[in-house]
Every structure is written in structure tokens, then in C-alpha cells.
């Protein structure tokens, strides 16, 4: 029995040695191919890790850029020209993030920041393009839903009162009925008294605070007597300067020398009658 066991172990050992020999021969005959395969795997792993590190660093830099962008409240006390320059730089930075960072989680949050800066800068058409891009490409995202009220405000500021009213009415149905007051105002400005009155009546039938219902009650009475809100007046052009170029100002003529003043060290002249 012990001899048979030793013989079986010897056979298995021989088989193992034969397989190792075959493997050694295969590796020897295909050394270049095996080395290339190992090198390819190593390069692929290193390349993927490097790519992921770059994307991670790009994301961190983009989030930092967005967090440092100024908002309206920060620029209230800044002189107009300086504030405009700051917003222009911020708009360029936000646009670069939107156009270069390829991440669907970050872009929905970058677009409303860009749109808000453009609106603060008075670039209404550019802001509308940005908000529409957000609502189209990222519809249903939290960022898009949060930006709808800002989008409606930009529509109103740009004079698209009918579109603004529609967005406000949608917001009133989905989020807060307080937006009905904004919708009624835009319907008035869009010369739609019946739809404006309907918005105000919905406020009166709601449980909104009494001060809000008082405002709706006042506007409903005005609409019923055809006293609609009017469009804000166009801003007046600043008056032309009286002198276009300061270089055109003529220098005053030279004054004659003051001969009556005494020279240093001399007594002052006598007054008349002395």
C-alpha cells in the first residue's frame, strides 16, 4: 500500500514537472508577445488612473470656480463700473466651466449661475439662451426646477410678458400659489385682463396671507374697471455734455501782476487818509 502511494505521488510529480516544462517552453517561445501583453495591461491601468485623476482635478477646480463667483448681494455697494467689470470676468469664468467641463452632474448647476450673472449684467437675451439651454438639456433636474422662477423673471424683464405669465402660472400650480400674483401682473402687462383677473381670483380663494390677498383684491378691482398696469417707461438718454472734450476749454487770461503788494522786508503801504 505504501509503495503504491509513493508511486502515485511520483507520477503526479512527473506530470507537474511536464506541465511546468510546457509552460516554460511556451513562455520562452512567446516571450515578446507575453511581455507586450503585460506592458499593455500596465499602460492601460496607469492611463485609466491618470485619466480619472485628471477628471477629478478638473471637477474640483470647476466646483471651486462656481463657488467663488460673485452674486448680486456682494456687488450692491461696489461702484457700477467696477461691478460691471467683476461680472464680466465672472461670466467668462462660468462660460468656460459650462463649455469645457464634461460632466452632467456639474453642468446643470453651472448654467443657472451663468444665467444669473448675465441677467445682473443686463444681458437679457444671453440670459434667456442660457436658461432655455438648462431647461431643455436638463429638464426635470433639481437645478432646472429651482431656476424656473429666475427664468420667468428674465422673461418679464425682457418684455416677454405672455411667456413669463405662463411660467409663473406653472410655478403656482407646482410649487407656490404666491406666483399667481406675478402671473396676474404679467397678464396685465400683456393686455390680457380676463386671465389676469382669473389669477387674482385664485389668490382670493386661497389660504395665502391676508396681505397677499389684499394686493390681489386691489389689482382685481383695478382690472375690473379697466385700469391695467402700464409698461415701464423707456429710460431717458443722458443729456449730452456741455463740453465734449476738456481740451476745448480755453485757459483764462493771465491776471496782471499785483504791484501794490510790498516786497519782502518792506513796510506795508499806507492806507488812504493816513
KOLZATOR-982177 format. One line per field, with one value per residue: chain; x, y, z of N, C-alpha, C in turn. Coordinates in steps of 0.2 Angstrom, whole numbers. Example, Ala and Ser with C-alpha at 12.3 -4.5 7.8 and 13.67 -1.06 7.14 Angstrom:
BEGIN
c [A	A]
n.px [66	64]
n.py [-28	-11]
n.pz [39	35]
ca.px [62	68]
ca.py [-22	-5]
ca.pz [39	36]
c.px [66	64]
c.py [-16	0]
c.pz [39	39]
This chain:
BEGIN
c [A	A	A	A	A	A	A	A	A	A	A	A	A	A	A	A	A	A	A	A	A	A	A	A	A	A	A	A	A	A	A	A	A	A	A	A	A	A	A	A	A	A	A	A	A	A	A	A	A	A	A	A	A	A	A	A	A	A	A	A	A	A	A	A	A	A	A	A	A	A	A	A	A	A	A	A	A	A	A	A	A	A	A	A	A	A	A	A	A	A	A	A	A	A	A	A	A	A	A	A	A	A	A	A	A	A	A	A	A	A	A	A	A	A	A	A	A	A	A	A	A	A	A	A	A	A	A	A	A	A	A	A	A	A	A	A	A	A	A	A	A	A	A	A	A	A	A	A	A	A	A	A	A	A	A	A	A	A	A	A	A	A	A	A	A	A	A	A	A	A	A	A	A	A	A	A	A	A	A	A	A	A	A	A	A	A	A	A	A	A	A	A	A	A	A	A	A	A	A	A	A	A	A	A	A	A	A	A	A	A	A	A	A	A	A	A	A	A	A	A	A	A	A	A	A	A	A	A	A	A	A	A	A	A	A	A	A	A	A	A	A	A	A	A	A	A	A	A	A	A	A	A	A	A	A	A	A	A	A	A	A	A	A	A	A	A	A	A	A	A	A	A	A	A]
n.px [4	10	19	12	6	17	22	11	12	24	21	12	20	29	20	17	29	31	21	25	37	31	25	35	42	32	32	45	45	36	40	41	28	21	27	24	10	9	15	5	-6	-2	1	-12	-19	-12	-14	-29	-30	-23	-31	-43	-39	-36	-49	-55	-48	-51	-65	-65	-58	-68	-79	-74	-72	-86	-90	-84	-89	-96	-111	-127	-130	-117	-111	-118	-114	-103	-95	-103	-96	-85	-91	-98	-86	-82	-92	-92	-79	-83	-93	-86	-78	-88	-94	-83	-82	-95	-93	-82	-81	-85	-97	-111	-117	-112	-114	-128	-129	-120	-125	-137	-130	-122	-133	-139	-129	-127	-140	-139	-130	-137	-139	-150	-155	-145	-145	-158	-155	-146	-154	-164	-157	-153	-166	-170	-159	-157	-170	-181	-171	-165	-158	-164	-177	-177	-172	-182	-191	-182	-179	-192	-193	-183	-188	-199	-192	-186	-197	-206	-220	-231	-225	-218	-229	-235	-225	-225	-238	-237	-227	-235	-244	-237	-228	-228	-242	-241	-235	-245	-248	-238	-240	-252	-249	-240	-250	-258	-249	-247	-259	-270	-283	-294	-288	-278	-287	-292	-281	-280	-292	-290	-281	-288	-297	-288	-278	-268	-257	-265	-261	-256	-268	-275	-267	-270	-284	-284	-278	-287	-299	-294	-292	-305	-311	-305	-292	-278	-261	-247	-234	-217	-209	-198	-180	-173	-162	-146	-141	-132	-115	-110	-98	-88	-75	-63	-51	-55	-58	-55	-40	-40	-37	-21	-18	-15	1	2	5	4	7	19	37	46	51	49	39	21	10	4	-13	-27	-30	-22]
n.py [-6	6	7	8	21	29	28	33	47	50	49	60	70	70	73	86	92	90	98	111	112	113	125	133	132	137	151	154	153	163	175	188	192	189	199	211	210	211	223	231	229	235	249	252	252	261	272	274	277	289	297	297	304	316	320	321	331	341	342	346	359	366	366	374	386	389	391	403	413	429	436	445	452	453	463	475	487	490	501	505	504	496	485	480	476	466	457	454	447	436	430	426	416	407	403	397	385	379	376	368	358	342	335	329	331	342	353	356	364	374	381	389	398	405	411	419	429	435	440	450	458	464	458	452	444	435	429	423	413	405	400	393	383	376	372	364	354	349	345	343	341	345	357	364	365	373	385	390	400	411	411	415	428	434	433	442	454	455	459	449	446	437	424	424	425	413	404	408	404	390	388	392	382	370	373	386	395	408	414	417	430	436	431	437	450	450	446	457	467	461	464	456	456	447	435	439	443	431	425	433	431	417	419	425	415	407	401	410	422	436	449	447	443	455	463	456	459	472	474	466	474	485	480	476	488	492	497	494	489	498	498	499	515	520	521	537	545	550	567	577	581	597	601	593	589	590	597	607	618	634	642	653	671	678	686	703	708	710	724	732	725	724	722	708	712	725	739	739	747	764	766	775	792	791]
n.pz [0	4	-5	-17	-15	-14	-27	-35	-30	-36	-50	-51	-48	-58	-69	-65	-67	-80	-85	-81	-88	-101	-100	-97	-110	-118	-113	-116	-130	-134	-128	-132	-136	-124	-115	-121	-120	-106	-104	-110	-103	-91	-95	-99	-87	-79	-88	-87	-73	-73	-81	-74	-63	-68	-72	-60	-54	-63	-60	-47	-48	-56	-48	-37	-44	-47	-34	-31	-38	-39	-32	-34	-21	-16	-24	-22	-15	-23	-34	-50	-62	-58	-53	-65	-72	-64	-65	-78	-79	-71	-79	-90	-84	-79	-91	-97	-88	-91	-105	-106	-96	-95	-88	-82	-70	-65	-74	-75	-63	-66	-77	-72	-64	-73	-81	-71	-68	-81	-82	-71	-77	-86	-99	-106	-117	-119	-106	-107	-117	-110	-99	-106	-112	-101	-96	-107	-110	-97	-92	-78	-69	-52	-52	-63	-60	-49	-55	-63	-58	-59	-72	-77	-72	-79	-92	-90	-88	-100	-108	-112	-108	-109	-110	-98	-89	-91	-87	-73	-69	-71	-61	-50	-49	-47	-37	-27	-23	-22	-34	-42	-41	-48	-60	-63	-64	-75	-85	-85	-90	-102	-109	-106	-98	-93	-90	-81	-71	-67	-61	-50	-44	-40	-30	-20	-17	-10	3	6	14	22	18	5	-1	0	-9	-21	-21	-23	-36	-43	-43	-50	-62	-66	-68	-79	-77	-81	-77	-83	-96	-90	-92	-105	-102	-100	-111	-107	-104	-116	-114	-110	-114	-125	-126	-114	-118	-126	-118	-115	-109	-95	-96	-92	-76	-71	-64	-46	-41	-30	-19	-6	-6	0	17	16	23	25	12	15	20	12	17	28]
ca.px [0	14	23	8	5	23	22	6	15	29	18	9	26	31	15	18	36	30	17	29	41	27	23	42	43	28	34	51	44	32	42	40	21	19	30	20	3	9	16	-1	-10	1	0	-19	-21	-9	-18	-35	-30	-21	-37	-48	-36	-37	-56	-56	-45	-55	-71	-64	-57	-74	-84	-71	-74	-93	-92	-81	-92	-100	-119	-130	-129	-110	-109	-123	-110	-97	-97	-106	-91	-81	-96	-98	-80	-82	-97	-89	-75	-86	-97	-81	-76	-94	-95	-78	-84	-100	-92	-76	-81	-89	-100	-118	-119	-110	-117	-135	-128	-116	-129	-141	-125	-121	-138	-140	-124	-129	-146	-137	-126	-142	-138	-156	-155	-140	-148	-163	-152	-143	-159	-168	-152	-154	-172	-170	-155	-158	-176	-183	-166	-166	-156	-168	-183	-175	-171	-188	-193	-177	-181	-198	-191	-179	-193	-203	-188	-185	-203	-210	-224	-235	-221	-217	-235	-236	-221	-227	-244	-235	-224	-240	-248	-232	-224	-231	-248	-239	-233	-251	-248	-233	-243	-258	-245	-238	-256	-260	-244	-248	-266	-275	-287	-298	-283	-276	-292	-293	-276	-281	-297	-287	-277	-293	-300	-283	-276	-262	-258	-270	-258	-256	-275	-276	-264	-274	-290	-283	-277	-293	-303	-292	-293	-312	-313	-300	-286	-272	-254	-244	-227	-212	-206	-191	-175	-171	-155	-142	-140	-126	-111	-109	-91	-87	-68	-60	-46	-58	-59	-49	-37	-42	-32	-17	-20	-9	4	-1	11	3	10	26	42	48	55	47	33	15	9	-1	-20	-29	-32	-17]
ca.py [0	12	8	11	28	33	28	38	53	51	50	66	75	70	77	93	94	91	104	117	112	115	132	137	132	142	157	155	154	168	179	195	193	190	205	216	210	213	230	234	230	240	255	253	253	268	278	275	280	296	300	298	309	322	322	323	338	346	343	350	366	369	367	379	392	391	393	409	418	434	436	452	455	455	469	481	493	491	506	502	502	491	479	478	473	460	452	452	442	430	427	422	410	402	401	392	379	376	374	364	353	337	332	330	332	349	357	359	369	380	385	395	403	409	415	425	434	438	445	455	462	467	454	448	439	429	425	418	407	400	397	389	378	372	368	359	349	345	346	338	341	350	364	366	366	379	390	392	407	416	411	419	435	436	434	448	459	456	461	443	445	432	418	425	423	405	400	409	400	383	388	392	375	365	375	390	399	416	416	419	437	438	429	442	456	449	446	464	470	458	466	450	457	441	430	442	443	424	424	437	427	411	421	427	409	403	402	414	428	442	455	445	443	462	465	454	462	479	473	464	480	489	476	476	495	493	501	490	491	500	496	504	520	519	525	543	546	555	573	577	585	604	602	586	587	595	601	613	623	640	644	660	676	679	692	707	707	714	729	735	721	726	717	706	716	732	741	739	754	767	767	782	796	790]
ca.pz [0	5	-11	-22	-13	-17	-35	-37	-29	-41	-56	-51	-48	-65	-73	-64	-70	-88	-87	-80	-94	-107	-99	-99	-117	-121	-112	-120	-137	-135	-123	-134	-135	-117	-112	-124	-117	-99	-104	-112	-97	-86	-98	-99	-80	-77	-91	-84	-67	-74	-84	-68	-58	-72	-72	-53	-53	-66	-57	-41	-50	-58	-42	-34	-48	-46	-28	-30	-42	-35	-33	-34	-15	-15	-28	-21	-13	-27	-39	-56	-67	-56	-53	-72	-74	-60	-68	-85	-78	-69	-84	-94	-80	-79	-98	-98	-85	-95	-111	-106	-91	-97	-83	-82	-63	-63	-79	-73	-58	-69	-81	-69	-61	-79	-82	-66	-70	-87	-81	-67	-81	-91	-105	-106	-122	-117	-101	-109	-120	-105	-95	-110	-113	-95	-96	-112	-109	-91	-89	-73	-64	-47	-54	-68	-57	-45	-59	-67	-56	-62	-80	-78	-70	-85	-97	-88	-89	-107	-111	-115	-103	-110	-109	-91	-85	-92	-82	-66	-68	-70	-54	-45	-49	-44	-31	-23	-26	-22	-40	-46	-41	-53	-66	-64	-66	-82	-89	-86	-95	-109	-111	-105	-92	-91	-87	-75	-66	-65	-57	-44	-40	-37	-24	-15	-14	-7	10	6	19	21	14	-2	-4	-1	-15	-26	-21	-26	-43	-47	-43	-55	-69	-67	-71	-85	-76	-81	-76	-89	-96	-88	-97	-108	-99	-104	-113	-103	-108	-119	-110	-112	-117	-127	-125	-109	-121	-129	-114	-116	-102	-93	-97	-86	-72	-71	-58	-41	-40	-24	-13	-4	-7	7	21	16	27	20	10	19	18	10	23	34]
c.px [4	18	19	7	11	24	17	9	20	27	15	15	29	27	16	24	35	26	21	34	38	26	30	43	38	30	40	50	40	33	40	32	18	21	25	13	3	10	9	-6	-8	0	-8	-21	-18	-13	-25	-35	-28	-27	-42	-45	-37	-44	-58	-54	-49	-62	-70	-62	-63	-79	-81	-73	-81	-94	-89	-84	-96	-107	-121	-128	-122	-108	-114	-119	-104	-99	-99	-101	-87	-85	-97	-92	-80	-86	-95	-84	-78	-90	-92	-79	-82	-95	-90	-80	-90	-98	-86	-77	-87	-92	-107	-121	-117	-113	-124	-134	-124	-120	-133	-136	-123	-127	-140	-135	-125	-135	-144	-133	-131	-142	-144	-157	-151	-142	-153	-161	-150	-149	-163	-163	-153	-160	-173	-166	-155	-165	-178	-177	-168	-164	-161	-175	-182	-174	-177	-191	-188	-178	-187	-197	-187	-183	-197	-198	-186	-191	-208	-215	-229	-232	-220	-223	-236	-231	-223	-233	-242	-231	-230	-244	-243	-229	-227	-236	-246	-237	-239	-251	-243	-236	-249	-254	-243	-244	-258	-255	-245	-255	-270	-279	-291	-293	-280	-281	-293	-287	-277	-287	-295	-284	-282	-296	-295	-282	-269	-263	-262	-267	-257	-263	-277	-273	-268	-281	-290	-283	-283	-298	-301	-293	-301	-314	-308	-294	-280	-265	-251	-237	-223	-210	-199	-186	-173	-164	-152	-141	-133	-122	-110	-103	-89	-80	-65	-54	-48	-59	-53	-47	-39	-36	-28	-19	-14	-6	2	5	10	6	17	31	43	53	53	40	27	14	3	-8	-22	-31	-27	-12]
c.py [6	13	11	19	32	33	33	45	55	53	58	72	75	74	84	96	95	97	111	118	115	123	136	137	137	149	159	157	160	174	187	197	194	196	211	216	212	221	234	235	235	247	257	255	260	274	279	279	288	300	302	303	316	325	324	330	343	348	348	358	369	370	373	386	394	394	401	415	423	434	444	455	457	461	475	487	494	496	502	500	496	484	476	474	466	455	450	446	435	427	423	416	405	399	395	385	376	373	368	358	348	333	334	332	340	354	360	365	375	384	391	400	408	414	421	430	438	443	451	460	466	464	449	443	433	425	420	412	402	397	392	382	373	368	363	353	345	346	341	338	346	357	367	369	373	385	393	399	412	417	416	426	438	437	440	454	461	458	455	442	439	425	418	423	416	402	402	405	393	383	388	385	370	367	379	395	407	418	418	427	440	437	434	448	456	449	453	468	467	460	460	451	451	436	433	442	436	422	427	433	421	413	422	421	405	404	406	419	433	447	453	445	450	465	463	457	469	479	471	469	484	486	477	483	497	497	497	493	493	498	502	509	518	523	531	543	551	561	574	582	592	605	594	584	592	599	607	619	628	641	651	665	677	686	696	707	712	718	732	732	723	720	714	710	723	733	741	746	757	767	774	785	795	796]
c.pz [0	-2	-17	-21	-16	-24	-38	-36	-34	-48	-56	-51	-55	-70	-72	-67	-77	-89	-86	-86	-100	-106	-100	-106	-120	-120	-116	-127	-139	-130	-125	-133	-128	-114	-115	-121	-109	-99	-106	-107	-92	-88	-97	-92	-78	-81	-89	-77	-68	-77	-78	-64	-62	-71	-65	-51	-56	-63	-50	-42	-52	-53	-38	-38	-47	-39	-26	-34	-38	-37	-33	-27	-14	-18	-27	-19	-17	-32	-46	-60	-65	-55	-60	-74	-70	-63	-74	-84	-75	-74	-88	-90	-80	-86	-99	-95	-89	-101	-111	-101	-94	-92	-82	-75	-62	-68	-77	-67	-61	-73	-78	-66	-67	-80	-77	-67	-76	-86	-76	-72	-86	-98	-105	-111	-121	-111	-102	-113	-115	-101	-100	-112	-107	-95	-101	-111	-102	-87	-84	-67	-58	-49	-59	-65	-52	-49	-63	-65	-59	-69	-81	-77	-76	-91	-96	-90	-96	-111	-114	-109	-103	-108	-101	-87	-86	-87	-75	-65	-67	-63	-49	-44	-46	-38	-26	-26	-26	-29	-45	-46	-47	-60	-68	-67	-73	-87	-90	-91	-102	-112	-111	-99	-89	-87	-81	-69	-63	-60	-50	-40	-37	-30	-19	-13	-11	0	11	12	17	17	7	-5	-5	-7	-21	-27	-25	-34	-47	-48	-49	-62	-71	-70	-76	-84	-75	-79	-83	-89	-93	-93	-99	-104	-103	-105	-109	-107	-110	-115	-114	-116	-118	-125	-120	-112	-124	-125	-114	-109	-101	-94	-91	-82	-72	-64	-52	-38	-33	-18	-12	-5	0	11	21	20	22	18	15	16	16	16	29	34]
